[in-house]
Structures are given as structure tokens and as C-alpha cells.
Amino acid sequence: MGIAWDTARPLTWSDFRGVAPPTSGNFTEPAAIHMTIHWRVSYSATSANGRTWSGRVETAEVTNVMSPALSWAVPGQVNPLILLHEQTHFDLNEVYRRKLENALLCVQAQGSSQQGVVDALNERVHAIAQQLLDRLVAVQDIYDAETSPGINQAAQNRWKDQVSLWLSDPSLAPS
């Protein structure tokens, strides 16, 4: 069972129920969060004359979930700053969840058959999702590099402020 991102429900160390890998002493981070973004869409396709079809994404449901069983912390090596670091990872995932949902709801296609339009919509949805999720991975890596996984408090605070801004307007986050 995962924990869906919720502004009213920040993470706690009790959410990190996984076991730290035996080699965790070799890692630069004393904790790791495992998150997943899933999406489900529905399409509509219509034709006024039977020859030209138009379609669009009718609904898009995108979720951002943290997996407690796969998230871990090294006992005795965690503190509030590290928890803030992990929460900001989760918040950053939420920014891209929102970006993806917004982008998917704009997908449209035209074609000569209903199935052709649905195929084109499906292709576009997957391409957009892949592009945004690849960008999310890159931004998460930059975040870790700049914050020294939560150790650099000044950088951590800058990122927290930046991610908060992006949460209020996801279009400002890098695409």
C-alpha cells in the first residue's frame, strides 16, 4: 500500500519501512524514498462525416505515490534535515505529476479512422509521459547534486522554496 502525495500529510520517518541495503554505509544518503507516478487516460474520438476523425484525451488521472516498503532510512543517521530532503523529493515528484496531468489533458489527434486516432493519441500520451518523466529524473539528480543529499542546508532551503513555487505553478518547472 502506497502513500499518495497530500499537502496535509507530510512524510514521517515511520513511513520509511524498508530495510536499508547492507551496503548503505557506502551510500552518500542515509535514506532513500521510492516513488512512482502512474497515469490512466480515456479518449474520445468523433467523426462528423465518417471520413475524418478527431480525438482527444477525455480524462487523465495521474497519481504520485510513495512506497513505504521500498523506502528506507539508516537507523541513527537520520535527522529533520534529511527528512526534509526526502519530502522535497516527493514534492518534486508531485510537481511533475501535475505537469503530466496538465499535458495529457491537452493531447489531441486527427485521422482517417477511429482506430487511427486512438493509436495516435496513445502514442502521443506515451511520448509526453516519457519526456516529462525523463526530465523529472534529471531534475531529481540535479537536486541531489546541489543539496549533497540534504547535507547542504542553504541549497536545501533554496530547493524547498523553488519546489514550493513550482507546486503552485507547475508550468514554471523545467520541461
C-alpha positions in Angstrom: 0.0 0.0 0.0 1.4 3.3 -1.0 1.1 6.8 0.4 -0.4 9.3 -2.1 1.1 12.8 -2.0 -1.0 15.1 0.1 -0.1 18.6 1.2 -1.9 18.0 4.5 0.1 14.8 5.1 3.9 15.3 5.2 6.1 12.3 5.4 7.4 11.0 8.7 10.3 8.6 9.4 7.7 5.9 10.2 6.8 6.0 6.5 10.2 4.6 5.6 9.6 0.9 6.5 12.0 -0.7 4.1 15.3 -2.2 5.2 18.4 -0.3 4.3 20.6 -2.3 2.0 23.6 -3.9 3.6 25.9 -1.6 1.6 24.0 1.5 2.7 27.1 2.6 4.6 28.8 3.1 1.2 26.0 5.4 0.0 26.1 9.2 0.3 22.5 9.3 1.5 21.3 7.9 4.9 17.8 7.4 3.4 16.0 6.8 0.1 12.4 7.3 -0.9 10.8 5.2 -3.6 8.1 7.0 -5.6 6.0 6.1 -8.6 3.9 8.2 -11.0 1.1 6.3 -12.7 -1.3 7.5 -15.2 -4.6 6.4 -16.8 -6.4 8.2 -19.6 -9.5 7.8 -21.6 -10.0 9.0 -25.1 -12.9 10.3 -27.2 -13.0 10.1 -31.0 -15.7 11.5 -33.2 -16.5 12.0 -36.8 -19.0 14.2 -38.5 -18.7 12.6 -41.9 -17.2 9.1 -41.3 -14.0 10.1 -43.2 -12.3 12.5 -40.9 -11.9 11.7 -37.2 -10.9 13.9 -34.3 -9.9 12.7 -30.9 -8.7 14.0 -27.6 -7.8 12.8 -24.2 -11.1 13.0 -22.3 -9.8 12.3 -18.8 -6.4 11.9 -17.2 -5.8 10.5 -13.8 -2.2 10.8 -12.7 -1.0 9.7 -9.2 2.2 10.2 -7.2 2.7 7.5 -4.6 5.5 6.8 -2.1 6.1 3.2 -1.3 6.9 2.7 2.4 8.1 -0.9 1.9 10.7 0.2 -0.6 11.7 3.4 1.1 14.4 3.1 3.8 16.4 5.0 6.4 19.6 4.0 8.2 18.8 4.0 11.9 20.8 6.6 13.8 21.8 8.5 10.7 18.6 10.5 10.1 17.5 13.9 11.2 14.9 16.5 10.4 17.0 18.0 7.5 17.3 14.5 5.8 13.5 14.1 6.2 13.0 17.5 4.6 15.3 16.3 1.8 13.2 13.2 1.2 9.9 15.2 1.4 11.3 17.6 -1.2 11.9 14.6 -3.5 8.3 13.6 -3.0 7.2 17.3 -3.6 9.3 17.4 -6.8 7.6 14.3 -8.0 4.2 16.0 -7.3 5.2 18.9 -9.5 5.8 16.6 -12.4 2.7 14.6 -11.7 0.8 17.9 -12.1 2.7 18.8 -15.2 2.0 15.4 -16.7 -1.7 15.6 -15.9 -2.0 19.1 -17.5 -0.1 18.0 -20.6 -2.1 14.8 -21.1 -5.4 16.8 -20.9 -4.2 18.8 -24.0 -3.5 15.8 -26.2 -5.5 15.8 -29.5 -5.2 13.9 -32.8 -6.9 13.7 -36.2 -7.0 10.9 -38.7 -9.0 9.0 -41.2 -10.3 6.3 -38.9 -11.4 6.0 -35.3 -8.7 3.4 -34.5 -6.0 5.5 -36.2 -6.9 8.5 -34.0 -6.9 6.3 -30.8 -3.5 4.9 -31.8 -2.1 8.4 -32.4 -3.5 9.6 -29.1 -1.9 6.6 -27.3 1.4 7.3 -29.0 1.4 11.0 -28.0 0.4 10.2 -24.4 3.3 7.8 -24.0 5.8 10.2 -25.7 4.7 13.1 -23.5 4.8 10.9 -20.4 8.3 9.6 -21.2 9.6 13.1 -21.9 8.3 14.5 -18.6 9.4 11.5 -16.6 12.9 11.6 -18.1 13.1 15.3 -17.2 11.9 14.5 -13.7 14.7 12.1 -13.2 17.2 14.7 -14.4 15.8 17.3 -12.1 15.9 14.9 -9.2 19.5 14.2 -9.9 20.4 17.9 -10.0 18.5 18.4 -6.7 20.6 15.6 -5.1 23.9 17.0 -6.6 23.2 20.6 -5.4 22.0 19.7 -1.9 24.6 17.0 -1.2 21.6 14.8 -0.3 20.3 17.1 2.3 23.6 18.0 3.9 23.9 21.4 2.3 21.3 23.3 4.3 21.4 26.5 2.3 21.0 24.6 -1.0 18.2 22.5 0.6 16.3 25.6 1.6 16.7 27.1 -1.9 15.4 24.0 -3.5 12.5 23.7 -1.0 11.5 27.3 -1.9 11.8 26.6 -5.6 9.8 23.4 -5.5 7.1 25.2 -3.4 6.9 27.8 -6.2 6.6 25.0 -8.8 3.9 23.3 -6.8 1.8 26.5 -7.0 2.6 26.8 -10.8 3.9 23.6 -12.3 4.4 25.3 -15.7 7.4 27.1 -14.2 9.3 23.8 -13.6 11.7 22.7 -16.4 10.0 20.6 -19.1 
